[in-house]
């Protein structure tokens, strides 16, 4: 049975903070690379957003960023508070899952259904896997 006293708020906040910071930085790099290689100049901003959002390669890159940062979020959460095993990493994944479920409700057309399904099904297991990796090291 999970007790609230077994959770480490510090490690959960550090894991979510890492996820947020890494996602923002990596997404900005993807946007910069897309702008540099797509031929859409920054003076033509009205064409950039639709082209960026409809690019399959961008969708794959953003999906990979979400899943990889979820894995590292679990590593950080468990590394900072390794006892009890996997609890903090799983809680981080659950909080991230609630965020993505809220985004599905609030912005249903922001991403394709296949991308959202992979994210929703993958964030908790990958976060827990990251915590598990810390346990075997």
Beta strands, then each sheet from edge to edge (+ up, - down):
end
